[in-house]
């Protein structure tokens, strides 16, 4: 392909709009070369430029006394005390994970790991948030299998524990799964590395794996909707090698222990293009690249291919000139490529040469900060009205059994058992053990609590509540362990921003996230936006995903030995903190029992969230609580059942109040609530009442069944059997001696 073939049709195929191509022509004053057009197309893609979301993201709260670096760097950084920092971020790899589930998910994990260790942090934990299509869809099993194996395979080989996450099924994710990966790392506050390049004349160094043709135009592919031809896009999916990334991690951290590194950037989306442009533009300098020196694993690669390749396990850095040989020796020791591929200039431009020919010469401003920014039109979003309490068709016992056996209520042990959650020896609370995972800071009693969460059906009905609720639930999950929530990262997954209704979803969700973050002193320090998550059918119809503004949160525990999990102990009284109104709108009960997704989601009261959460955390820290679980999907009874199943012990609950329908009381999803266990109920109740905290006696622990008065009794062993049945049944991975549970036989 030659420069003469660059035209509007080619620009369109690269994802540029007609007016964007005209703007390129104006900036360049001529027809761009193929390489230049490729550079503009990836840097102006939604994936890299955030052109539809940037205006709204600026409204989010990003500052607090403990925030060291907020959005704009490879990952967010917060102060956790004693000169240490937690470094974390979440990113999506959605489209690649449908095309090639194993590699899509694996390279998603690899990319977020690099974002964290690029900052100088050693990764200590991985988490994820996964959304799959309807279990009955022909692709869902294939995608689940590949994604789970990809996440486990990459993280396990890296020696980084996968400690938490969430999994949901919904038909809107047919052919468009969501794979959001999060990594948390630890660093010294005085050894944080940033991406802004500095020092005209300083060498630009390429390290890591060789460059191939995989992943070319991956950024633009991730910025477009899917269609019936999407399965043919495998060349745009990167191929990962966790063993090489492990070497890269150790080599980078060894080099960072010296004073050789001026700046460093992971080669993620758009590869060499984005890393070079971002480093130079942030530093206010120019960059001159000579592609003859780029390590290549394929022959006859063109400049266009090398600049847009998204081959994995690569870094770009600016080094002190007198330390390059020391750096070279470190990378050669780790058997990684090391090449000086350019230098910094004072031109304010990116210049790319290959075989003596200038293949690209572009001013940096229009590629970075001056990229198009759109204030997309929106509509007034039609929120769902409150739902009148529907009749109960099956009773409390059957509903509970069906919920614990359903795809969205079942145990995720089949998934997390494929992840090594204990490698490194510092994991204190593993998957299923608490509302948030807890990882100890090695050599101390301090720990980090971390989790991810989102309820997309809430956001479909009311995007503002969907965004806010994701924040408050993450905050509650961290609080329920006894940790203090400090900051969050977001991963905003939506359909096309060119649809005013979808753009309204996005704007409202961001407002909800911002308001919740401000109310809870829980700032956003990093994040990712993934748009165009929709599928176009052969008939031209478009199916948009349910919006998923996923939130990942991190909190700190001064003493991990004070943390509590969700499993019932052998004895104690069960208390409920928070008010119950019996809101069944958009509830899991409504979806699984009546196959309906209707009504307004439960209201969010930030003041109640803060008051109730601070109270519960204080109780845990003073040792008055032996188990705690927040109330979310499935409502109060599912929360109690999960605690009973985790502990292997039953309980007897008191009958619900007569002014609320029993099924609404037990399965309503009212917010700001916690179930806790204590051996000091009278003291806790007295303290709560003195502080104006709603508190209710739920029952007592004991026996081998979950009982409600004299009317409901179901054995914990039966609940456990149902709870464990979904994934083995769905994936066809049932042991020969395992009982097969059919949902239509549950009674």
N, C-alpha and C positions, 0 to 999 in steps of 0.2 A: 504494500500500500504506500503510495507516494503523497507528497503534499498536495499535488494537483487533484487528488481524489477527496480531499477534505471539503465538505460542503454541508448544507443544511440537513440533508438526509442523514449523513454520517453523524452529525451533531445530535440529531434526534435519536439515533440508535444508541448513542452514548448517554442518553438520558437528559440532555439539555433541551430546554424549551426554546421556541423560536426567538423570543425576545432576549433570552440569555445568550444565544449564539450571536445575535446582533450586537450585544454588549461586548462579547469577546472580540468581535471584529473592530469595534470602536477602540477598545483598550489596546489591541495589538497594532491597529492602523494598517492591517494586512490580513490575508488569510493565514490562520495558524498552521503550523506543521501538525502532522499526526500526533507526535509526542506532546506538543503544546495543547492540542484539543483534548487529548487524554488527561492531561494534568488539570485543565479547567473542569472537565466533566466530573472527576472524582472529588476535587476540592470544593466544587459547588453542589455536590450531591447532598441530600438531606443527611446522610450518614455522617458526613464530615463537616458540613457548614451549619447545620441546625437552622436553615434559612426560614423554616416555618415556625420554629419553636423559640428561637432566641429571645424575641421580644418578651415573651411570657415567662421564660425561665429567670429573667432578670428580677422578677418580682418576689422570688423565693427568699426566705431568710437564710443567710449563709454565714453569719458572724456570731461569735460568742467568745467569752474570754478563753475558752479551752480550744478554740479553732486556730490551728497554726497555718494551714493552707486550705482554702475552700475551692470551689469549682474553678477550672481553668488549667489545672495541672493534671498529670496522669492519674492521680488519685487524691482523695481528701486526706488531711492529716490533722489529728487531734492530740492534745496533751492528755496523757493518762497518769502523770505524776512521776516523780523520781527521774526526771530527765528523759523519759521514754515517750514515744508517740505511737499511736495506732494509725495505720495507713490502710485505707480501704476504698473500694469502688465496686460497682456492679455494671455489667454490660450485657448486651443481647447478642445472640447469634441465631436468630429465628429462621430466616429464609434458608441459610445453609443447612440447618438441621432437619428440614423437610427433604431437601434434595439428597443429602447424604448424611443421615442421622448420626452415625458414629463420628465421622470426621467433623461435621458441623458442631456437635457438642464438644468434642475433644479440643478443637482449636478455639472454641469459645472460652474454655477453661484456661488453655495456654495463653490466650491473649490477656485475660484479666490478671493472671499471675504476673505477666510481664509488666503490666501497668503498675503493679504494686512494687515489684523489686526494682523497677526503674527508678523509684523514688529513694532507693537505698534501704528498703525494708525487707526483712526475711518473712516470707509468707508463713503464717501459722494455721490458717484455716481457710477452707473453701465452703461456700454455701451455694444454693441454687433455688430458682423458682421456675417451675415447669408447668406449661399448659398444653394439654393434648386434646385431640378431637374426640368425638363420641366413640366409646369402646366398640360400637358395632360398625364403625367405618372401616373400609378395607385397608386403609393405610395406618390406622392408629397403632396397631400392635407392632408393626415394623418400626414406626417412629419411636415408640416407647422403648423397645428393645435396643435400638441403636443409640439413642440419646443416653440412656442409663449406662450402657456399656462404655460409651465415649467419655462421659463424665468420670466414671470410676477408673477407667483405664488411664486417663491422663493424670488425674490427681493422685492415684495410687502410685504410679511410676515416679512422680515428682516427690513423693514422700510428704505430701501436704494432706492432712486429714480433711475429709469432707464431713462436716459436723452438723449441717442443718439444711433445711429447705422446705419446699412445699410442692404439691402435685395436685392438679385438678383436671377434670375432663369436661368438655363442653363442645357441642357440635359446631360452634362458631370457629373453633380451631382446627376443624377438618382441613387438611392440606396447608395449614399455616400454624404450626405449633409455636409456642413461645419457649425459648431456652435462654434464661437470664442467669448469668454466673456472677458470683461475688467472691472476692478474696479479701482477707484481712491479714495484715502484716505488722511486724514490730520493727521500730527503728529508734536510734538515738536521736533526740531532737536536734543535736548539733551536727548530725550527719544526714540531713535530708537533701536529696539531689533534685534539681529542677531542670526544665527543658530549654530555657532561654539561652541561646547561643551568645557567646561574647568573645571578643578579641579578634580584630581583623588580622588575617594571616594565619590564624590557628588552624591546625589540621582537622578535617572532618573524617572520622574513622567508622568503618563498617565492621561489625563483629557478629559472629554467630554462624548460622547455616548459610549454605550457598543459595543463590537466587535461581528459581525455576519459573515455569510458566503457570503454576497453579495460582488460583485466586485473582487472576487479572479481571478487573472490573467487578470485584466482589463488593466494593462500596456502592457502586451504582446499582448492582443487582439487589442489594439490601435496601435500596431507596425506590423500589418499584413493586407494584402489586404482582401477584402470581397469576398464572393462567394455565391452560392445559398443557403448555409446552415447558413448564417449569422443571419437570423431571429431567429435561435434557441439558440443564445448566450445570452439570457436574464440574466442567472446567473452571467455573467461578468459585468453587469450594476449595479452601486450602486443605493441605495435608499436614498433620502435626506429627512431631517426634518428641515425646516427653523426655526421653533419655538425653537428647541434645539440649532440651530446655533446662534440664537439671544441671548440665555442665555450664550452660550460659548463666544460670543463676549464681552458681558458685564462683565463676570467673568474674562476673560483674561485682559481686559483693567483695571479693578479694581486691579488685582494682579500686573499689570505692573506699577501702580502708587506707589507701594512699591519698595523696593530694593531686592526683593526675587528672581527675575528671572535672571539666568545667561545666558541661551540660550533657544530658543524655535523654534519648527519646526512643521508645519502643517503635518498631516498624509494624504497626497494626493495620487498620483499614487504610487502603491506598498506599501501603508499603513505603518505599523510599520517597515517594512524592510527598506524602503527608508529613513524614518525620522531618524531612529537609525543610519544607515550607514552614511548619510550625516552629521549629527551632530558630530559624533565621528571622521570621517575622516577630516572634516574641522578643528576640534580642535586638531588634532594630538594625540588623545587619543584612548583607547579601550572602549568597552561597553559590559556589562554583563547583560543579560535580563533573568528574571525568569517569564515565561508565566503563572505560577500558579496564579499570582496576576493580570493578565489582566482581566478587567471586560468583561464578556461574556453574550450575550443574547441568545445563543443557547447551547445546551448540547453536551458533548462529542467532543468538538472541538479539533483538532490535532494542534500540533505546526506549521505544514505547513500551515494550514488554518489561524491561528491567525497571522502569519508573513506576509501572502500575502493578507489578507482581505483588501478591500478598503471601509469598512464601513465609513460613513461620520461623520462629526462633531466631530473629535478627534484631539487632540494635544499631542505632546511629548515635555517635557521641562526638563531642568536641573535647580534645585533650590539650594539655599544656605541651608545647612543642618539645620541651626538654624531657618529657616523660613518656614519649611514644614508644621507645624501645623497651622500656620497663613494662608498659602495657602489652606490647606485642608478645613478650616472653610469657606473661600470665596467660594469655589466650592460647598460645601455642602449647603451653603445659596442659591446658584443658582440651586440647585437640580441636580447637575452634578456629574458623577463619578470622583473620585480622587484616584489614586493608585500608590504607589511606586513600579515600575516594574523592577528596576535594579539599577546599579551604574556604574560610570565611572571607568576605570582601566588604567593601564599604559602598557597594553599588545599589543596595536595596532591591536586587533582582535575584532570581534563580536562573543560573545558566547551566545547561546540560550539554556536555560534549561526548561524542562517541566516534572513535576512529578518525579523529581530527575534524569532524564536522559538528557545528553547533546545531543540536537537535531541538533545543528550547532556550528561549531567552525572554523571560516574563517578569514584569514588576511584581513584587511580593504582595503589596497592599491589596490589589484586587483579588488575589487568591485566598487571602486570609480574612482580615478584619473588614475588608470592603466587599466581601462576597455578598450576593443578593440576600436581602432580608425582607420577608413578606409579612405583612399584617393581613392574614387571610380572613375573608369574611366568615361570619358565624351567624347562626340563627338563635332564636330563643328556644332553649332546649325544653321539650315537653316532658316534665318530670311525671312519674307515675303518682297517682293519688294514693292516700292511705288505703290499705286493704281491710275490709270487714273480716272478722274472724270466720274462716270457713268451717264447715262441719267436719268433725273428726270421723274418717271413714273406717278406721281400723283399730283404734285404741292405743294406749300408751306403750304397752309391751311390744306389740307388733311393729309399731313405728320405730321404737328404739332398735329393735333387731334389724329392721330394714336399713336404717341409717348406718349402723356400724358395719353392715355388709356391702354398702353401696360404694361405687367407685370413688365418690367424693368424701366418704366418711370412713373408709376402710383403713386398716393399718398399712403404712408404707414400708414395713420391715423388708418386704421383698426387694424394694429399691435400695434402702440404706445398707442392707447387708452386702450389697455389691461394692460399697464404698468402704475404704479403710478410714474409720473415724477416730482411731486411736494412735495412728502412727505419730511418732514424736514424743509420745508419753505424757503430753500435757493436757489432754482432753479430760475435763472434769465431769461435764454433763453431755452425754452423747445423744444422737437422735432418738426421740421417743422418751427421753428421760426427764425433760423439763420443757417449759415453754420457749426457752432460748438455750442454745448451746453455750457452754462455758469452757474456755481454754485458759489455762494458767499461764502467766508470764513466768517463764522458766527461771528457777532460782529464787522465786518470791511466793508469797501467798496471794498476791494480786491476780485478778483474772479479768478476762474480757467476756462479756455476754453478747451474743450476736444472733440475729434471726432475720428472716424475710417473710413478707406477708402481703396479701391483697385479696379482695373479694370482688371479682369482676362483675358479678350479677348486680351488686350494689351500684357500681359505676354505670352500668347500662340503664338502670332506672333513674339514677340521680348522680351525675358525674362529680358534683361537688362533694357529696357524701362519700362517693367511692374513693376519691383522693384523700379526704380527711380520715376516713375510717381505716385506710391502710396504714396511715401514720399512727393513729391512736392504738391500733392493735399491736403494731410492732413495739410501741412504747410500753404497752401493757405486758407483752410477752417478756420483755427485758425486766420490767419491774417485778413480775411474778417470780423471778429467781432471787430477788433481793438486790439486783444490780441497779445502778443509777444510769438511765439512758443519757447518752451524751450527744450523738449526732446520727444523721442518716445519709444514705445514698439512695438515689431513685433510678428506676428503669421504666420509662414511660412508653408503654406499648399501645399504639392506636392504629386505626386504619388511615385512609387517605386524608391529608389535611386540606386537599382541594375540595372536599365535600364539606359544606358549611356546617352540617350537623355533626360531623366527626370533629371538625375544628372547635365547635362549641363544647364537645365532650372534653377535648384537651384543655381548653382554657379554663373550664369549670373545675376540672380535676386539679390543675396547677393551683388554682385559688384555694381549693380545699386543703391541699398539701401545705401551702404557705400559711394558711390560718392555723392549722393544727400545729405546725412547727413553731410558730410564734407563741401560741398559747402554752406549749409544753417546754419551751426553751430547748428545742430539738432541731438544730439547724441542718440544712442540706449542704454537705461538703463535697459531693461529687455526684456523678450520674450519667445517664445515657438516655437518648430518645430514639425510639424505633417506630417509624411511621410506615404507611402503605402495607400494613398487615391485613390484607384482604385477598380474596381469591375471585378471579373473573372466570365464570363458567363458559362453556362453549356457546351457550345461548346469549351471552353478553351480560347476564346478571352478575351482580357483585355481592359477595358475602363478606361483611366486615367482622372482624373479631369483636368479642366483648372487650371493652377497654380494660386494660390491665396496668394501672399505675402502681407498679410493684415497688415496695419500700424495703430496704435493708437497713437494719439498725445495729449500733454498737453501744454498749454500756460498760461500766467498770465496776468491779467488786474489789473492795480493799482486802477482803479475806474470803477466799473461795470456800472455806470450810463453813461459812455462814449461809451459803447458797442452799436453796431448797429445790426439789424437783416436784413432779406432779403425782407421783405414785403414792397411793394411800399407805400410811404406816399400819401397824397392827391394831392401833387403837386411837381414839380421839373423837372430838366432836367436829362436825362439819358446819361451817358458817358460810353464808353468802354475803358478800359486800356489794352494795349497789342496789338500785331499784329495778323491779321487774314489772313491765307493763304488758308483756305478752305479744310483742310485735312479730307477726308471721310474714309480713311482706318481704319478698325476695329471700325467704329463709330456705335453708337446706331441707327442712321438713316439707315445705310447699313444693319444692322441686322434686324430691324423691318420692313423696307419698302421693301427691296429686298431679305430678308432672306439669306444674305451672310455675312460671316466673312472672309474678305480678306484684303490683303494689309498691308503695314507697318503702325503701329500706329503713332500718331503725335510725332514729335521730341521733346526732352527735352533740354531746354537751361537754365542751372543753373544760369548763370549770369542774364538773363532776369527775371527769377523767383525771384531772390533776389532783383533786382532793382525795379521791378514793385510792389512786395509785400511790401517792406519797404516804398515805396512811398504811397501806399494805406493805410497802417497802420498809417502813419503819418497824412494823411488827416482825418482819423477817429478820431484820438486822439485830433486833433485841432478843431474838431467839424464841418468840412466842408462837411461831408457825412451823409446822412440821411438813406441810405439803401445800402447794398453791398452783392454781390453774386458772387462766382467764376464761371467760365465757365468750365463745364466738360461734363459728359454724356449728349448727345443730342445737345450739342453745344450752340451757342449764343441765338437762338430763344427759346429753351426750358428753358434756364436760365431766360430770360425775362418773359416768360409765368409763370414760378414758382413764380417770384416776384409779378407779376400781380395777380395771383390767391391767393397768401398769403395775399395781401393787399386788394383784392376785388375791385381794380380800374384798368382801362384800360390805354392804352398808344398809341401814334402814332409814328411809327418808320420811319426813312428815308430809301429810297430805297438803296440796296447794291451797292457797286462800280461796274462798268461795266466790270472790268477786272477779276472778279471772278464769276463763275456761281452762281445764286441766291441760289440754294439749298446747294451748297458747303459753301457759306458764312454763311447762317443761321444755318446749322446743322454740319459743320465741327468742330472737337474737338481739335483745336490748343490750346496749353497750355499757361500758364503764363498770363491768361486774367481774368479780373474782370469787372462786370457790377456794376456801382455805380450811385446813385442818389444824386444830389446836387442842392442847390439853388444859388450856386456861380459858375456857369459853366465857365465863362470867367476867373476868378481867378485861378480855378483848371487847366484849359487848359494852361494858361500862365505859371504856375509853372511847369507843366509836360513838356512842350516844352523846358523850360530852363534847365531841368535836363535830357533831352534826353529820356523821357518816352513816348512811343506811346500812343496817346489819340485820340479818335474819338467821335463825337457827334452821338448818336443813335436816340434820339427823345425826346418826352416830355410825362409826365404823364397826364392823364385826360380821361374822358369818361368812358364808360362801355364795351369797346371792345378793343381787341388788333388789331391794324391796321398797315399795311405796305403800305405807299403811298396810292394810290387809288385802288390797286389791291387785297389786302388781308384784310379781316375783319372777326373776330370771337369773339363772345361775351364772356366775362369773365365768365358769369354764365354757358355757354355751356362748356367751358374748365373745369370749376370746376366739372361739372356733369360727364364729361368723366374721369377726373383725379381721382375722388372718386369711380369709378365704378368697377375697376378690382377686388380688394380683396373681396368685398361683393359678386360679381358675382361668382368668383372662389370658395370661401368657402361656397357658398349657404346660405349666411347670409343676404340676401337682405330683407329690410323692405317691407311690403305689398304695401306701397305707393311709394316706390322708383322706379325711372325709370330704366328699364333694357336696358343697352347699349350693342349692339352687334358690334364687331369690323368690321364685313363685311358691316355694315350699316352706318359707319362713312363717312361723305361726307363734 
